[in-house]
Amino acid sequence: MLGGTNQTEIPARNRHAAAAICLAVAALLSPASAFAHTSEQAFVLLLPTSLYTAAGVSVVALTIIVISALPHGAARTIFASVTLGAQPRIGLENATSLLSTVLLAFLLWTGFSGPRNPLENLLPLTVWTLWWMGFICLQAVFGDLWHWLNPWTGIYRLLAPLWGGRTFLPLPARLGDWPGVAAFFVFVCFMLADIAPDDPARLAWAVAVYWLFTFFGMILFGSDVWLARAECLTMILRRYAQLAVFARERNRLRAGLPGWRLANAEPASHAGAVLVICILGTGSFDGLNETFWWLAWIGINPLEFPGRSAVVIPTIAGVLAANLALVLLFAIVVGTGLRMAGTGASFREAFGLLALAILPIALGYHVAHYLTAFLVQAQYAAAALTDPFATGADLLGLGNFYVTTGFFNTRDTVEIIWLSQAGAVVLGHVLSVLVGHAQATRLFAARRQAFASQIPLALFMILYTLFGLWLLATPRGA
C-alpha cells in the first residue's frame, strides 16, 4: 500500500476516509477528463455496498430458482405478445433521415468551427452524451427509432437513381456479419483508446470519414446488406430495439414484456452472437479501465495519471483481451450446458440463441456506467444548445443557466444514484435470466434438459452480477 502502511492495521472508518481523500486528490491531479465518474465515489465508499451487492446477487439467484421451478414453457408464455391494433407504414422515413443528415452536417460544422472546449461544443456533446449515452436507452425502451433517424438511408434513396439503384459488388456470404464486428472494434478503440475522442475537430474528422465509408459501402454492396452486416452502429441499435415493449410487425402494433422480441428471435449468426457479447465486454471494460485495480495492473499510479496518451496500447490490448476472454468464457458456458443436457441442440444454434440473452445485461451496464456522466453532461448539452457557438446567445430562453454537480456532494443523493445504477445492473440480469430460460425451452423439448443446460449459464449470471456491482463500488482513478 502507499507509504508501506499495512492496510489491515487501519480501522475501517479511517480506511474509508483515506480512500476518499485519495480520490479527491486523484481528481484534482488527473489531466484526463473526469466528468462525473469519480466525484461521487468518496460517498460510495461510505455506503454499505457489500450489503447492496449481496442483495442484488440474491435477487438474481432467487430469479433463477423461481424460473427453474416453473412448468416447462412458462418462460415463453411470459414473453408472449399481444396485438394492439393496425399500424400502417407512415412513409416518412426518407424525410426524417434527410433531416438527420442535415443535422449531422450542422454538427460537423460546429465541430470544425465551433468552440474548442468539448463541454461547449455541440458535436461531442451530441455524439457521446445525447446519442451514445442517451439514445441507446431510448432505442431499447421505445423501439427502432434509428430506423427514422439513420443519417444514410434518406440521402441514399434520394441519389440512388443516379446509378440506377443497382449494387456493384456482392458482399461475400462467407464474411457473414464479421465486417460489422471489425467496424465495432475500430469504433471502440477510438472511443476508449484515442488520445482525444471528444476533441471537436478530431471527432468531426472521425464522424465524417465514417459517414463517407458507410455511404460508399452502401453504394457498392447495397443499402440493406451493408447496414445489416457491416455498419456496426445500425447492427447494435437494431438489437437493442428488440428489448422494447412495443414493436411494429406486419403493419400491426404489438406489445409484450421487455425483451419479448429477443426471446422469440431467430438465432444470431456466430459473428452476430460475438457482437452482442462484445457489447457487454466493452461496457464492462470501460468501467474496469477506470479502476485503481486496472491502473495498478498496467503500472500507472492513479494519483499521478500521465494522460490518455500513456495508456493507448494497454487500453487497446485490454479491450481486445477482455472481449476475447468473455467470448471464450461464454462459449465454454454454452458448451458445458449442452454437455450437461445431452443431445438435442447444436452448439451453433445454442450459442446464437443464448448470446441474445446477454443483451439486457449489456443495457443494464450501459445505464449504470454512464448515469453519473449523463447527469452532468446533459446539462452541458442544454447549455450548448441554447448557445451553440459560445457567443452569449440564449436560443432556448434558458436564462442564466448553470451546470450543477451538487447531487454528488451529499450522501443521500449519491446513495439514490448508486442504487439506481445497481438496480439497472440487477434488473438487466433478471431479464437476461428470463430470456435465457425462454431460449432454453426452445432448444430442448424436455424440462430436465432445459434445466440442465441452464446451470452453467445461471452460475455465469450470478458471478457477472457480483462483478458488475463490484465495478460500481470500487475506487476509480481516471
Secondary structure, DSSP 8 states (H G I E B T S, - for coil): -GGG--GGGS-HHHHHHHHHHHHHHHHHH--S--TTSSTTHHHHTTS-HHHHHHHHHHHHHHHHHHHHHS-TTHHHHHT--EEEEE------HHHHHHHHHHHHHHHHHHHHHS-SSTTT-HHHIIIIIIIIIIIHHHHHHH--THHHH-TTHHHHHHHGGGGTT--SS---GGGTTHHHHHHHHHHHHHHHHSS-TT-HHHHHHHHHHHHHHHHHHHHHH-HHHHHHHT-HHHHHHHHHHTTSSEEEETTEEEE-STTHHHHTS----HHHHHHHHHHHHHHHHHHHTTBHHHHHHTT--GGG---GGGGHHHHHHHHHHHHHHHHHHHHHHHHHHHHHH-SS--HHHHHHHHGGGGHHHHHHHHHHHHHHHHHHHHHHHHHHHHSTTSSS--TT---S-----GGGSSHHHHHHHHHHHHHHHHHHHHHHHHHHHHHHHHH-SSHHHHHHHHHHHHHHHHHHHHHHHHHHHS-B--
